[in-house]
Amino acid sequence: MTPERPSLWRRLGPAERAFALLIVAVAIGGVLLIADGLYLKAKAEQSPALHSLHAPVAKSDENGSIETA
């Protein structure tokens, strides 16, 4: 049998623990920013007011001439 080894967290020094916590905080912040962006995107797609603000889109035919919708 091998002797019990302390967990990885207990083997880290104070600076290494601080750095690990910093990485975790940045990762959580990034996930929250992505979730917030997805929420805002979904909310904007549901808003009828934003759909009426778009200008008409110019379309081109096979000859390359541009006509407005």
N, CA and C atoms as a LAMMPS dump frame, in Angstrom:
ITEM: TIMESTEP
0
ITEM: NUMBER OF ATOMS
207
ITEM: BOX BOUNDS ff ff ff
-5.0000000000000000e+02 5.0000000000000000e+02
-5.0000000000000000e+02 5.0000000000000000e+02
-5.0000000000000000e+02 5.0000000000000000e+02
ITEM: ATOMS id mol type element x y z
1 1 1 N 0.834 -1.186 0
2 1 2 C 0 0 0
3 1 3 C 0.875 1.244 0
4 2 1 N 0.443 2.238 -0.733
5 2 2 C 1.17 3.508 -0.744
6 2 3 C 0.595 4.418 0.327
7 3 1 N 1.443 5.25 0.91
8 3 2 C 0.932 6.159 1.935
9 3 3 C 0.006 7.198 1.305
10 4 1 N -0.905 7.695 2.112
11 4 2 C -1.848 8.716 1.641
12 4 3 C -1.093 9.972 1.246
13 5 1 N -1.39 10.475 0.057
14 5 2 C -0.795 11.736 -0.395
15 5 3 C -1.838 12.824 -0.226
16 6 1 N -1.401 14.026 0.143
17 6 2 C -2.378 15.115 0.248
18 6 3 C -2.941 15.459 -1.13
19 7 1 N -4.1 16.055 -1.12
20 7 2 C -4.735 16.417 -2.389
21 7 3 C -3.887 17.45 -3.125
22 8 1 N -4.182 17.607 -4.402
23 8 2 C -3.425 18.547 -5.224
24 8 3 C -3.518 19.962 -4.654
25 9 1 N -4.701 20.347 -4.196
26 9 2 C -4.885 21.706 -3.671
27 9 3 C -3.978 21.947 -2.461
28 10 1 N -3.828 20.955 -1.6
29 10 2 C -2.991 21.112 -0.4
30 10 3 C -1.501 21.126 -0.741
31 11 1 N -1.14 20.519 -1.865
32 11 2 C 0.271 20.512 -2.257
33 11 3 C 0.701 21.811 -2.916
34 12 1 N -0.243 22.641 -3.354
35 12 2 C 0.106 23.903 -3.996
36 12 3 C 0.548 24.928 -2.962
37 13 1 N 1.481 25.768 -3.369
38 13 2 C 1.918 26.854 -2.507
39 13 3 C 0.928 28.009 -2.564
40 14 1 N 1.121 29.024 -1.716
41 14 2 C 0.185 30.154 -1.675
42 14 3 C 0.083 30.905 -3.01
43 15 1 N 1.211 31.127 -3.673
44 15 2 C 1.171 31.838 -4.955
45 15 3 C 0.477 30.987 -6.018
46 16 1 N 0.723 29.69 -6.005
47 16 2 C 0.08 28.802 -6.972
48 16 3 C -1.425 28.732 -6.733
49 17 1 N -1.829 28.73 -5.474
50 17 2 C -3.262 28.74 -5.161
51 17 3 C -3.913 30.03 -5.642
52 18 1 N -3.236 31.156 -5.414
53 18 2 C -3.784 32.441 -5.86
54 18 3 C -3.923 32.459 -7.376
55 19 1 N -2.93 31.946 -8.074
56 19 2 C -2.98 31.9 -9.534
57 19 3 C -4.094 30.969 -10.015
58 20 1 N -4.27 29.834 -9.346
59 20 2 C -5.344 28.904 -9.715
60 20 3 C -6.708 29.55 -9.5
61 21 1 N -6.868 30.274 -8.398
62 21 2 C -8.134 30.969 -8.144
63 21 3 C -8.379 32.065 -9.172
64 22 1 N -7.309 32.734 -9.588
65 22 2 C -7.438 33.766 -10.618
66 22 3 C -7.911 33.154 -11.939
67 23 1 N -7.356 32.023 -12.301
68 23 2 C -7.769 31.34 -13.532
69 23 3 C -9.24 30.93 -13.448
70 24 1 N -9.653 30.414 -12.303
71 24 2 C -11.054 30.016 -12.125
72 24 3 C -11.967 31.234 -12.222
73 25 1 N -11.57 32.355 -11.609
74 25 2 C -12.387 33.569 -11.657
75 25 3 C -12.519 34.091 -13.086
76 26 1 N -11.431 34.075 -13.847
77 26 2 C -11.478 34.534 -15.24
78 26 3 C -12.361 33.602 -16.07
79 27 1 N -12.269 32.311 -15.831
80 27 2 C -13.096 31.356 -16.572
81 27 3 C -14.576 31.56 -16.264
82 28 1 N -14.909 31.759 -14.997
83 28 2 C -16.306 32.001 -14.622
84 28 3 C -16.798 33.31 -15.232
85 29 1 N -15.962 34.342 -15.186
86 29 2 C -16.337 35.62 -15.795
87 29 3 C -16.575 35.487 -17.289
88 30 1 N -15.739 34.728 -17.973
89 30 2 C -15.919 34.513 -19.406
90 30 3 C -17.209 33.784 -19.723
91 31 1 N -17.522 32.772 -18.936
92 31 2 C -18.772 32.034 -19.141
93 31 3 C -19.969 32.948 -18.907
94 32 1 N -19.894 33.799 -17.879
95 32 2 C -20.992 34.731 -17.613
96 32 3 C -21.151 35.745 -18.743
97 33 1 N -20.049 36.231 -19.293
98 33 2 C -20.143 37.171 -20.414
99 33 3 C -20.741 36.515 -21.657
100 34 1 N -20.357 35.285 -21.925
101 34 2 C -20.924 34.568 -23.064
102 34 3 C -22.416 34.339 -22.852
103 35 1 N -22.799 33.925 -21.647
104 35 2 C -24.216 33.699 -21.354
105 35 3 C -25.009 34.994 -21.48
106 36 1 N -24.448 36.102 -21.002
107 36 2 C -25.127 37.39 -21.109
108 36 3 C -25.288 37.795 -22.572
109 37 1 N -24.271 37.58 -23.379
110 37 2 C -24.362 37.902 -24.798
111 37 3 C -25.411 37.068 -25.507
112 38 1 N -25.478 35.784 -25.181
113 38 2 C -26.5 34.931 -25.788
114 38 3 C -27.895 35.351 -25.354
115 39 1 N -28.027 35.757 -24.089
116 39 2 C -29.316 36.233 -23.588
117 39 3 C -29.735 37.502 -24.318
118 40 1 N -28.816 38.448 -24.472
119 40 2 C -29.141 39.695 -25.165
120 40 3 C -29.48 39.435 -26.634
121 41 1 N -28.777 38.514 -27.257
122 41 2 C -29.06 38.181 -28.654
123 41 3 C -30.455 37.584 -28.787
124 42 1 N -30.804 36.661 -27.896
125 42 2 C -32.134 36.05 -27.943
126 42 3 C -33.215 37.085 -27.661
127 43 1 N -32.948 37.976 -26.725
128 43 2 C -33.923 39.016 -26.389
129 43 3 C -34.105 39.972 -27.566
130 44 1 N -33.023 40.315 -28.261
131 44 2 C -33.112 41.215 -29.406
132 44 3 C -33.86 40.563 -30.564
133 45 1 N -33.695 39.27 -30.741
134 45 2 C -34.411 38.581 -31.812
135 45 3 C -35.905 38.522 -31.538
136 46 1 N -36.3 38.563 -30.275
137 46 2 C -37.711 38.522 -29.913
138 46 3 C -38.37 39.893 -29.974
139 47 1 N -37.582 40.958 -29.996
140 47 2 C -38.113 42.318 -29.948
141 47 3 C -38.655 42.726 -31.317
142 48 1 N -39.95 43.063 -31.405
143 48 2 C -40.497 43.484 -32.701
144 48 3 C -40.038 44.883 -33.108
145 49 1 N -39.652 45.723 -32.164
146 49 2 C -39.238 47.088 -32.484
147 49 3 C -37.951 47.1 -33.296
148 50 1 N -37.065 46.176 -33.061
149 50 2 C -35.796 46.16 -33.781
150 50 3 C -35.966 45.729 -35.233
151 51 1 N -36.97 44.941 -35.526
152 51 2 C -37.168 44.466 -36.896
153 51 3 C -37.612 45.594 -37.819
154 52 1 N -38.315 46.591 -37.303
155 52 2 C -38.794 47.682 -38.147
156 52 3 C -37.724 48.742 -38.374
157 53 1 N -36.611 48.694 -37.66
158 53 2 C -35.57 49.702 -37.794
159 53 3 C -34.618 49.431 -38.954
160 54 1 N -34.62 48.235 -39.474
161 54 2 C -33.684 47.891 -40.537
162 54 3 C -34.074 48.577 -41.836
163 55 1 N -33.09 49.126 -42.526
164 55 2 C -33.318 49.764 -43.821
165 55 3 C -33.52 48.691 -44.878
166 56 1 N -34.148 49.049 -45.997
167 56 2 C -34.303 48.068 -47.075
168 56 3 C -32.937 47.601 -47.574
169 57 1 N -32.861 46.364 -47.908
170 57 2 C -31.605 45.765 -48.348
171 57 3 C -31.52 45.858 -49.865
172 58 1 N -30.376 46.314 -50.362
173 58 2 C -30.166 46.4 -51.806
174 58 3 C -29.818 45.021 -52.339
175 59 1 N -30.434 44.669 -53.459
176 59 2 C -30.187 43.365 -54.068
177 59 3 C -29.632 43.578 -55.466
178 60 1 N -28.779 42.674 -55.896
179 60 2 C -28.247 42.77 -57.258
180 60 3 C -28.751 41.583 -58.071
181 61 1 N -28.97 41.823 -59.349
182 61 2 C -29.408 40.741 -60.225
183 61 3 C -28.197 40.098 -60.901
184 62 1 N -28.442 39.247 -61.901
185 62 2 C -27.348 38.535 -62.553
186 62 3 C -26.395 39.472 -63.281
187 63 1 N -26.884 40.613 -63.758
188 63 2 C -26.052 41.545 -64.512
189 63 3 C -25.197 42.431 -63.609
190 64 1 N -25.431 42.387 -62.312
191 64 2 C -24.66 43.2 -61.383
192 64 3 C -25.293 44.538 -61.074
193 65 1 N -26.45 44.84 -61.695
194 65 2 C -27.102 46.109 -61.38
195 65 3 C -27.817 45.985 -60.039
196 66 1 N -27.78 47.055 -59.281
197 66 2 C -28.332 47.049 -57.926
198 66 3 C -29.726 47.659 -57.965
199 67 1 N -30.653 46.969 -57.349
200 67 2 C -32.013 47.48 -57.225
201 67 3 C -32.418 47.418 -55.762
202 68 1 N -33.198 48.376 -55.311
203 68 2 C -33.635 48.39 -53.914
204 68 3 C -34.945 47.652 -53.794
205 69 1 N -35.144 47.077 -52.631
206 69 2 C -36.359 46.299 -52.397
207 69 3 C -37.539 47.191 -52.098
